[in-house]
Amino acid sequence: MCRSAITSGGFARLELFDWGVRLRGVPVLSSWIVPTWEARYDELALAELVTLRFSRIAVWLRVRGEAGGIGFLSHFGEEILGELQAREVPVDRAVAQVASVAELYARGPQ
């Protein structure tokens, strides 16, 4: 879920490393359309659950001092938040319903 694409596990991968997270397109299928996005855990201001009206829940990641963020649609949002929280990333488990992805980008820096 970014300004130009909304995707999930079929076309993108959310990878957790010892240093941080990476979201990238699956090679061959969508690596040319899904941007590679990385952040260190200490750069993340918040990981939260968000949903559009008729959408699955996404984990929305915000970087400190920056507006917007990036999201990953997943049935495993709670598990992802648990992994991020274990790495000392602030999390919000309340599911925020938004009218559009643009609303997520309109929020100010964290």
N, C-alpha and C positions, 0 to 999 in steps of 0.2 A: 504494500500500500504506500505509494509515493505519488507525487504530483502527476506522473505520467503513466503509472501502472498500478493495478491492484492484483496481487498474485498470492499464491500460497505454495504449500509443499510440493505440488505437482510441477511447478515451474521455477520455484526458488528454494533455497536452503538457508536456514538460519543455523549458523555454526557457533558454538561456544568454545572458546579456547581458554588457556590459563591467563592470557593477557587481555582478552576482550571478546567482542562479538563481530561476526561477519554475516552479512546477508548478500547473497549472490544468486544469479540465475543458474539454472541447471545447464551444464555444458551441452551443446548441440541443440537442445530444445529452446532455451530462452536466454542464454548468456548475452546475446546481442541486444535484447530488449529490457532486461532487468538490470539496473545498475548495481555494481558491487559497492557495498557500503560497509564501513568498518568503524568501530569505536572501542577505545579502551574502557574497561569497567569504571575507572575513576573519572572518565569524561561524561558518563551517563548521569543525567540529573534525575531521571525518572523512567520507570517502565510501568506502563498502565494498560488496562484493558479497555478497548473501545469497540463500538459497533455502529454500523450504519443501520438504517431501519430494517432492511431485508437482507442483512449480511451476517456471516459468521463473525465471531469475536476475533479481534486482532490484538496482538501485543504491540503497543505503540512505544517506541523508544525516543526519548528526548536527550539531546546533548546540552550540557551546561553552557549557558550564555548564548544559545542559538534558538531562534524561533523554529517552529515546525518539528520535524523528526522523520521517522520512517516506521512503518508497521509491517507486521507479518501475520497474515490470516492463518489461524491454526485451531484445531480442536484441543490442543494441549497448552493453552494459555496459562492455566494455573501452574502446570509443571514448569513451564519456561520461567514464569515469575519466581517460582521457588528456587530455581537454579541461579537466577540473577540476584535474588535476595541473599543467597548463600555467599555470593561474591560481593556483598555489601552495596549493591545497587538499590536505591530507594524504589519501592514498588507501591502501587495503588491497585488493590484487587477489586475495587468497585467498578462495575462496567459502566462506562460513560457512553450514552447514545448521542451520536452527532448527526447532523443533517447532511453533511458532506465532508469529504476529505479536506476540502479547502478550509473548513472550520478548524481542523487540527493544525493547519499551517498558520492560521490567523492568530493563534495563541502566542503570547509574548515569550521571550526567553525565560528559561528556568534558572 
